[in-house]
């Protein structure tokens, strides 16, 4: 598996994880609420934040799959930010950095 495929798959996994976390937190807040207005707003806010992060990961994943330099740059930036999320984010950040620092071929994965 090429470094580009590894980065693509990691961003896809992270996007799915953030989408599931946002949905889970929103459902927990909404179902556990006693006052409808404030807690519903919090649930929508959580869903929007986590959904936005998931969307960013999916966009970066598609750019990496296409072999675009912007996808590689965005992956590098995201991985540097993830280094601050000790301990799991640090491991993911190191993995992404290791795979974005290697040269990417111009062919699409699987071809």
Secondary structure, 3 states (H helix, E strand, C coil): CCHHHHHHHHHHHHHHHHHHHHHHHHHHHHHCCCCHHHHHHHHHHHHHHHHHHHHHHHHHHHHHHHCCHHHHHHHHHHHHHHCCCCCHHHHHHHHHHHHHCCCCCCCCCCC
